Structures are given as C-alpha cells and as structure tokens.
Amino acid sequence: MSDLLTTTARLGALDEARAVLDALDGGRPLAVVTRIDGDGAGARLFVDAAGVRGSIGAPQVDDDVVTAARAALRDDAYAADSFEIDGTRVLLQVHRAAPRLFVVGAGHISLPLVRIARIAGFAVTVMDDREDFADTRRFDDDVRVLRMNRADPFGDVTPDAGAYVVLVTRAHEHDYECLRDLLRRDATPRYVGMIGSRRRVRAAFGALLADGVPRERVAGVRAPLGLDVGAETPEEIAVSVVAEMIAVRRGAVGRDDAGVPLSSRESVLDRFFPVTP
C-alpha cells in the first residue's frame, strides 16, 4: 500500500476543503474517506485519478478503504455512506463536478431545457451561430453562451467522454455536421441527443453511415431524444429530455423497469392490501 500513497500525513478538514475545491475546479471526481470512531477519529484519506493521499490509521484498513473508494468513484450514483471496514467506522463521500451539458441551438426549446437542466444539476453551455440568439441576456448568469462557427461547431469547446450534448438546431444540415464532428472524436460524449422527426433522424443516420461513421457510434445517438411522456410543448419536451439525461447519469438506462411509473412498479395497494374473496 505504501507505494500508492503520495503522502501519509494526517489530513484534516481544511485539507479536505482545499482538495474538494481543486477537484471541482478541475472537473475530476474525488473520494474522501473520514474515520469517525476511535482515537484516530477525523483522519482522512483522499482518492482520485492521481492517486491516494492520507491515511485512516493502519495499512490494512487503508488498503480496504482505497478499494471501497475506487469502487465508489466508478459508481456514478454513489454520493455518501458510512460503514464499518476492518473494525473501523468510516464515512465515504464522493465529490463530483457538475456534469457539463452543451446545448447546440438557442431557439424556443433551449430556453426551458436550459432552465430545467440547471435545476437538475448540469453546468450548461449554450451555442448558436446567430448573434441575436447567442445572447447572454436570454439566459441566466451562470449559463455560458457562445457564438458558434458553423464551419467548426466545437472549435471553442471540448465535449469529453463525460459530457452531454443536445442538438436542437434550426436546420437538419447543422445537426448532421455537429453529429459527424462528435462521432469522429476519439472520445464520444456520454450523451448525444438530437431532436427531429423520424424522417429527419433517418436522413442524418443514413448520411453518417455513408460517411463511414461506425455503426456502433451511430447507435449511441439518442434520436429522437427524450423519454416518451407524450410531450408536445417546448417545456414538456425539455422535461422529457432532461429526464433521459438523468436516467443516463444515474445508470437507469437499460433497466427493465426504467421509465415505468413508480406507482405501477411498486403496486402497493395490490401487494399489501389484496382483494379478499
């Protein structure tokens, strides 16, 4: 274990605050393990992509704590929990920067989409090639707004493998150009969604395949985007899109019960109060 530790110095609350701020600013997750019992209560151990710092108090405990912390970092749904490990009580917390959402197109759907996505915890960047639409006055102060160059749509930003990208542009050709750019990158964003009719989506997919984009990458595009909640208005469409992004973020996509109303899944009345003959 000792060769993994960059430092075994006693780390405290001030060290934790600094480490968390650095992690959030750098966009990388950080696991913080705090001992909450015994003489070493308050000792902390930090785990991130760069390595391990600190100690809970004993090499064997540290080994097992690091294993638990790395598993938590791989679990996007993990936030915090306390438990006992090797007879030592610890609190394990994972701090993550807000997931980045790039909304390409600043029209009528993007306005409610941005508002709802911000409430759901996404850090939002809006992009549009039109000067009167790429206007910071149309959005809240914490929304980044960029005037985009259609010839190089992502020239000023880098949607990495953890990013979310929603294409709600005004033109089919623009959607296609953005999709082609994204799918040709080494790291495809975690979520790529495109609005559009069945005909529009079919045309875009056909052109991508004809341009040599691998089928498995095209298959990852969520188009038409959003969960089917019968949405019609821009606000309803925005809710359905953010709901799908949340499902991806929390690992619910692919589950058999994903998107099923909780009341139907739990069936509390029938399960606990069956009709008696």
Buried (B, 14 or more C-beta within 10 A) or exposed (E): BEEEBEEBEEBEEEBBEEBBEEBBEEBBBBBBBBBBEEEBEEBBBBBBEEEBBBBBBBEEBBBBBBEBBBEBBEEBEBEEEEEEBEEBBBBBBBBBBEBBBBBBBBBBBBBBBBBBBBEBEBBBBBBBBEEEBBBEEBBEEEBBBBBBEEEEBBEEBEBBEBBBBBBBBBEBEBBBBBBBBBBBBEEBBBBBBBBBEEEBBEBBBEBBEEEEBEEEBBEBBBBBBBBEEEBEEBBBBBBBBBBBBBBBBEEBBEEEEEBEEEEEEEEEEEEEEEEEE
